[in-house]
Amino acid sequence: MNDIVGSGLLAVIAGGVVAVLALVPFVAVSYRRRGGLTLWRTLLWAGAAVYFWAIWTYTLIPLPDDDLYRCAGVNLRPFEFVDDIRAAVAVSGRYLTDPTVLQVALNVLLFLPLGFFLRVLGGRGILVAGLVGLATSALIETTQLTGVWGLFPCAYRVFDVDDLIVNTSGALLGSLVAFAVPAAHRGVAKSPDAEVPRPVTRRRRLLGLVCDVVGISLVGVAVSVLVQAVTVLLLGESATLATDEAASWAGTVAGAALWLGVVLVTGRSIGDLATRVRFTNGILPVWVARPLRFLTGAGAYAVLAALPAPWSIAAFLLALVTGALLVVWRDGRGLTGWIGRRRLVDDRAGVVSPSVDTSASG
């Protein structure tokens, strides 16, 4: 039981990490292909991320203990599970609760979401579901057969050709179950109303803010890790402690610089671009409004938060004011909109003239 819970917890954590890493591109694609982002599709993508890892954690983990390690056998006889079920049911008399029957049923259920996600999220049919299910199952079985590709001296779980059959059947069944989802909510084809402007709501503005904060944080972490890795290669592990702070600052500066560059070029942050919002004309010229957009957004927040106290309090104040203005104005125009007397609109609402700045608040 502990192994099952542990595998599930690992899948949730790994899936959550993947969901965070893919947040900004997922939001951007959703607004361009579907016209917006719904809670249903968000939960579906998050579920797919967790499920992807669940396949591996439940089929490969736990790894065997060195003291208890035993080499497993191989079954190359197709449909042997049918005979196993018949023999087991003949003894127990239970068709639905016998462990042998449940084992086969659980293998089908484990791969059923694969076919479902392929059709609903990827727009792929039953043929692709079968091929992907077979390939995924074969990769798992081969990983087990080779002892995790040589990590162990021999297979620690039985290589079973029946698992290939049952798992593929599960993927095929999932593809058929996906027909229960209305066609308008399946696949990646561009929705007919994808270019129809939508109102800029508080929820949409909050999503843009989350994209900015998550995006700039991920850039900062990636650059920081890269700097530390290069330091280890050049100076050895003893130098890492001395360069931790420098690596952290390098990540902060890199993230802020990227956001500043995007704002100066486009007038909008990456979160604004992902959620397709822009500013209408205001009282400030472009060369003032765009730097102001950066100074009131995630880039400035990241820099302020990295400063030592009491300067880092400015980051808290910026977040507090941004949150308050998000409540005050339905479109969440923030400090940039307040100072520049501009409001946020959907960027599909029309093309503004070159003299009008298209920056957005955050």
N, C-alpha and C positions, 0 to 999 in steps of 0.2 A: 504493500500500500504506500509506503514511504517513497518507493521508487517511482510510482505513478504520479504522486503529488510533486515530487522533485522534478520529474520530466516536464510536467505541465507548467510548473513555475518557471523553469528555464525557458520554455517555449514562449511564455507570456513576456518575460523580460527581453529575450532576444527579438521577439516580434515588435515590442514597444520601441526598442532601439531603431529597428528598421523603419518603423512608422515615422519616428522623429526625423531620421535622416532623409526620408522621402517627402516630408511635409510640404516644403516649398514647391518642388516640381509637381507634386500631386495637386496642390491647390491651383497652380498656374494652368495645368492641363485641364482640370475640371472646369475652370471658368472659360476656357477657350473651346472645349469640345462639348460641354453640357450647358454652358451659359451661366453656371453657378455651382454651388456646392451644397448638397443635401446631407442631412444627418444619416440617412439610409446608406448612401454611397460611402460616406466616411467610415461608418461602422463596418461596412463590407470590406473595404480596403484594409482596415486595421485587423479585421478577422482573418483576412488572407495572409497578412504578414505573420500573425501568430501561428496560423495553420501551417505555413511553410516550414517553420521551425519545429512544430509539433510532430510532423512526419519524421524528422530526423531524430528528435529526442526520444520518441516512443519506440523507434525501431532500432536505434543504435545504443541507447543509454538504458541502464547503467553498463559501463565497461566492466569486464570481469576483474576480480581481485587476483593478484598474482598467486596467492596461496591456494585459491579455490579454482584456478584456471583448468578447464578441461576442453579438449578439442571436440567440436561438434561434428555431426555427420552431414550427409548430403542426400537429398531426395530428388531424383531426376525422373520419377514416374508421375506423369500427369494424372490429375484427378484422383490421386490416392486419398484425398480428403473425403471423397464421397464414401469410400469403403470405411474410413475411420468413423464417419458420422453414423453410418449404418450399424457398425459394431457397437459404438458407444450407446446409441439409442436402444439397441436390442437389450443391453444390460440395464440401463437406467430407466428406460421407458419414458424419458422426458425429451420431447422434441424441441422445446424452446429454451429450456434452462440447462441442458447438458453442457458441461464445459467445452467439449469438442465443437458443438454447434455454435456456442457463443464465440469461440476463438475465430471461426470462419466469418461469422457475422461482424465481429469487431474489425477484422481486416477489410471487409467490404466497406464498412462505415468510415474507416480511417481514410480511404481514398475517395469516398463519395464527394467530399467538398472540393477535391481537385477538379473534377469534371464540372462541378457547379460553378466554381470561380472562373474557370476557363471560358465558359459560355457567357456568364453574366458580366464579368469584368473585361474579358479579352475578346468576346464576340466569336469564339472558336467553337466549331461544331463537334459532333460525336467522334468523327475520325481523329481529329487532333487530340481530343480527350483520351481516346484509347491509346494512341501512340505515346502521349506524354505520360500517361499512367503506367504503361509498360516500361518505358525508358526509366522513369523514376524508380519503379519497383526493382528493375534490373540493377540500377546503380546501388540501391540499398543492399540487395542480396549479394552483389559482388563485393561491396565493402565489408559485409559480414564474412563472406567466404574467404577473403584475403586477409582476415584479421586486421581490418582497418588499414589495408594497403601496406602490410608488413609490420605494423606496430606490434602485433602479436604473432606468435609463431604459427598459428593455424586458426581456422574459423572458430569463433566463440559462440556463434549461433548457427543453427541448421540452415544450409542453403536449400531452399524448397521451391521447386518449379511450380508447385501449387500456389505459392504466394504470388507469383507473377500472374497467374490466371485470376485469382481472387481479387488482387489489388486492381488489376486492369478492369475487371468487371465492376468494381466500385466506382472507378473514374467514369466508365460508360454510363452507369446508373445515375451518377451525379449530373452528367450532361443532360440526361432526360428529365431529371427533376427540375433543372433550371428553366424548363419551359413553363413552369408555374409562375415565373416572374414575367410581368408584362413586357412585350417586345421593346417598348419605349425606354425601358430601364436596363436593357441588356446591351452589351457590346461597347465599342469605342467609337462608333460612327458619330459624326458631328450632328448634334440635335438641330432640327430645322429652325428653332428659335434661339440658337446659341449667340447670335449677334444682336438680339433684341436687348436694349438697355434695361437694367434693373435698378431699383432704388438703392441708394447707399444707406444701409442701415447700421445701427450700432454693432450688431453681431458681425456684419461683414467687415466693419472697420476694426473690430477687435481681432478678427481673423488675420487681417493685414498686419496688425501690430505683433501678433504671435509669430507670424512668418518672419518678420524683421528680427525679433529677439532670438528666435530659434536659429535662423540663418546665420546671423552674425556670431552667435555663440559657437555654432559648428565650425565656422571658418576659423575662429580664434583657437578652438581646441585642436583642429587639424594642423594649423601652422605651429602651434606650441609643441605638439608631439613631433612634428618634423624637425624643428630646431633642436629638440632634445635628442632625437635620433642621430642627427648629424653631429652633435656635440660628442655623443658616445663614440661614434665612429672615428672622430678626429682626435679626441682628447682622452677617451676612456671613461669608464663608469664613474670614476672618482670625481669627475668634473660635473656630473649632473646636478648635485645639490647646489653648487655654486651658480648654476645657470638656470635654475628653476624659475626664478623671478624674471630673469631676462627673457626666457622662452615665453612666459605668460604675457609679458608686455609686447613681445613680438607678435603674438597671436591677436592681442587686442588692437594693436596698431594696424595690422593687416586687415582685420575685419572692418575697422572704422574707415580705412583708406578705400576699401572696395565699395562700401556703402556711399562714401563721399563722392567717389568717381561716378557711380551710377546716378546719384542725385544731381550732380552738376551737369551731366550729359543729357539726362532724360527729364529732370525736374521731379522725379518720383523715386521713392525707395523701392527696393526689391519686393517688399510686401505690398506696396501700392500696385506695382506692375503685375504681381501674381493675382491680386483680387480685382484688377482692372478698374481702378479709380484714379481720378485726376482732379485738379483744382480748376475752377473757373477764374476769370480775370479778377484782379484785385487792385489795390492802391500801390503796391510795391513793384519796382522794375525787376526784370528777370535776374539781374546780377546781384540783387539783394535777396530776393525771394528764395532762390535755390540754396544758397548757403544757410539761410534761416531754416529751410526745411531740414537740412542735416543737423543743425544745432538743436532742433526740437524733436529729434527722432532717435532711433535705436543706436545709431553710430555715436552720437554724443553721450547717450546713456551708458554705452559700453565703456567709453573712456572715463567718464566720471566715476563709474562703479569701481574701476580699477585703481583709482587714486586712494591714498591713505586717508584715514579720518583726520580732520573733520570734513575734508573736501568731498569725500564719497557721499556725504549727506545730500549733496546736490543731485545725485542720481535718484535718490529716494524722492526728493521734492519734484523733480521732473516727471517721474512716474506718477506721483500723486496728482499733479496738475493735469497731466494727460488723461488719467482716469476720470478726474472730475469733469473735464470738458467733454469727455466721451458721454457722460451722463447728461450734461447740459444740452448738447447739440445732438440731434438724432443722427446726423450724418458723421459725427465724430471728427469734426474738422481740426480739433486740437489747437495748439498754440499758433501754428503757422496760419491757420484759417482765421483765428481771432485777431492776430496782429495785422495780417495782410488783408483782412476783410474779404475773404473768399470762402466759397463753400465747395464741398466735394460732390462730384458727379461721376456717373459711370462713363468710362472712356469710349463706350460705344454710342454715346449720346450725340456725337458729332465731332468733327475735327475743328479745333480752335485755330485762330489765325496765328501767324508767326509771332506777332507782338504780344500774345497772351502766354503767360507762363503756365505750364501744365504740371507744376509740382503739386504734391499732396501732403497732407498733415499726418502726423502719427505720434 
